[in-house]
Amino acid sequence: MRRMTTLSTVVIATITILVVIVSPPSAHGLGGSATTVAVSYGSAITICSIVAGQQTQRIQCFRNGRVTTIYPDISFDFIAGGYETFCGIRSGGFSLLCWNSSFQPKRLYYSDFVLLQDLSVGDFQICAVTNGTRNARCWRGDAVSVQLPIGSSNIRSLSSGLGFSCGVLINSSRVICWGSNPFASVVQNQFGNMPMRNIAVGGSHACGLNTTGFLICRGRNDNGQLNVPSNLPYEYSGLTLGANHSCAIRRLNNTVICWGGNGSFSRNFTEGVSFESVVSGLDFSCGLTTSNFSIVCWGPGWSNDSSSSGIELPLPMTLPGPCVQDTCDCGIFPESQILCSGNGNICRPCYFTLPIPPTSPPPPPTQTFSPPPARSKRLRTVLLAFAIVGSVGALSGICTIIYCLWTGICCEHKKIYNSVQPTITSSNAVQASNSSPPSRSSTLRRQGSRLMRRQRSGTSSKHTDIAEEFMFSDLAAATNDFSMENKIGAGSFGVVYKGKLCDGREVAIKRGETSSKTKKFQEKESAFESELAFLSRLHHKHLVRLVGYCEERDERLLVYEYMKNGALFDHLHDKNNMEKSSSLVNSWKMRIKISLDAARGIEYLHNYAVPPIIHRDIKSSNILLDANWTARVSDFGLSLMGPESGVDYRLMKAVGTVGYIDPESYGLNVLTAKSDVYGFGVVLLEILTGRRAIFKNDENGGAPMTLVDYAVPEIVAGDLAKILDPRVGPPGINEAEAVELVAYTAMHCVNLEGKERPTMADIVANLERALVLCDDSHGSISSGPISIISD
């Protein structure tokens, strides 16, 4: 008994010294508040984030499998989302912008003197808190200012949900709620005068941490959204609430736990994953991971396919907090300068010490045991829990050290190869030296979550698990011994044949040239390795899928999925199609859709493959159409891994196809992703005019003429109708605006200087808008740049 008393005192004293806890970060209501991740719901779920590692802390959004850069392209501190909208506070807090479901912006607030700080968006209510005075200001979705209840000033924490908002008053720490939802008064009355630190609002309930560290939930509980799994003091930090579920970040290890939703969140997709912040939609949640600052989402409303829950979104690395110029009172976030690209720092949350009531000293050995002064049973349970956790942690650490010393792992220096970060050398490209170890910033950008991996490219493997290995005899039988009747085209290193495998699958088989010349064999080998390296790792609906390969003696063959409708080139330029005015491709809507499909495939290569990939041979014959007329980019025999950001490839010679080669690359021997943009611009001109990249113009005396020289002057002069493909027919009213947008996009793509060309993300955005115009029967959307009042 004496030993127990002594142990109890030691444990309590230890906890008093060691337990230093981060103050609770902002709680996030439905859609989120004052964070760098936003969820918008309605006709389509949209996840937005503020991008890290760039001079401009811009916003990018993910919707329906696509990533879009949001305009205006300026820096933001905070974003939050609601029904069919999301909003952002500009860096500095002087302006509040909101975007509708079409990503069209509208400014709700501007002031050089009264700056905004906290931001919260519910379904239709947008609220912010002014800096300094901490007064709340709210707007409806139509920008109408909302009259707040008396006493709603000096707000410490703010959150919005379905039809109501709540805040915690600084002076009294009391919860105050307002809005059209009758649960606003219900929640406020149930919290009563309980002092709270923060608040998060959901559909018909609210949760927050009180001043003693317990998680308190009030409101409706028809789906178990108030049933907190466990509730020790200061167990949770960040909170987020959906329509009928709740989530919180465990302070001990930053993992997330969710409850409610009638048990639909009982399966934990995030087990073992650490998060910086978490936000919610109606019936799903998303979190920003600590390991690589990627975003993952889970829950019944995220996807009908439960296997897609817990998968990283293809958004770029996201800031864990705003980049500020002010001094950080409680320290700077690790890698802050890298994440903010030198434009400010991310501040750590401030700390406070967990208050522990004083304890009596241990009784003298001669005394009989008597319990310490009155203390609640719950507190003793908490202290015992801390003691157990501390003991287990210490024991684990000791075991780890012993294991390292026993096995020698701690003393070995093993080189670890990351399969998703390959280095491919090329005879015609100068690669950066890799003799020095990777920097911490490089590691930060490249590390991936163990549980969740974004689709990435990588090195070739002769025995890859993704591609099948075929015998040459089987492929010869599939193509009728590579007969001319089965020939359907040619690629970067050989001829392409249509084949039918023994299991009935139709495939396209590319066979390398069988020339015995050493140079030809080396070129064939290089192109074969390049395609196998890229396609065995790349997976996108707008890239041709690799089925398998064959490598026997001097034979090099690649097997692809069969594209039933052939190459875009054939539909535009084949003589048999010249008279087919009824061809499916001979409609402006279909041509724009094909353009958009191909642009999305190239954008994936540039922005989402890791490392990025430069195709180097973008042309209409490398854009193939499947049975559903979906366009896919093919032929990676000339492709290269993209250089590090801000670095250009220095080439010995330019490669590609005449008429599509970037003049800057050809003249200066410099290769960037903008070289692919030039080639795609030529493809857009082909689609508009129906002419080849190089053709003989009778008006020019039959001399060869480039399509760029033919089309661009007419586009600049406003005589677009003069060069449009007559087989398609004149575009309709809305189609005319769409075709004009495509033409101006193409004109910018083929600019002589690469820096003046748009990115593939810009091109995708323009083509998406053009396709919408073709479908728009209820009014036109301006094809010009989105205008916004200058700040």
Secondary structure, DSSP 8 states (H G I E B T S, - for coil): -HHHHHHHHHHHHHHHHH-EEE-----B-BT-BSBSEEEEBSSS-EEEEEBSSSSS--EEEEETTEEEE-SS---EEEEEEEBTEEEEEETTSSEEEEE-TT--EEEEEE-SSS-EEEEEE-SSEEEEEETTT--EEEEETTS-EE---TT--SEEEEEE-SSEEEEEETTT--EEEEESSTHHHHHHHHHTT--BS--EE-SSEEEEEBTTS-EEEEE--TTSTT--S---TT-EEEEEE-SSEEEEEETTT--EEEEEGGGTT-S-TTTT--EEEEEE-SS-EEEEETTT--EEEESTTT-SSGGGTT-B-S---B-SS--BSS--TT-B-TTHHHHTTTS-B-B---EEE-----------TTS-----S---HHHHHHHHHHHHHHHHHHHHHHHHHHHHHHHTGGG-------TTS----BTTB------S---HHHHHHH---SS----------TT-SSSEE--HHHHHHHTTTT-GGGEEEE-SSEEEEEEE-TTS-EEEEEEE-----HHHHHHHHHHHHHHHHHHTT---TTB--EEEEEEETTEEEEEEE--TT-BHHHHHH-HHHHT-TT-TTSSHHHHHHHHHHHHHHHHHHHHTSSS-EE-S---GGGEEE-TT--EEE---TT-EE--STT--EEBSS--S-TTTS-HHHHHH-EE-THHHHHHHHHHHHHHHH---SEEE-GGGTT-EEEHHHHHHHHHHHT-GGGTS-TTT----HHHHHHHHHHHHHHHHHT-SSGGGS--HHHHHHHHHHHHHHHH--S-----S-------
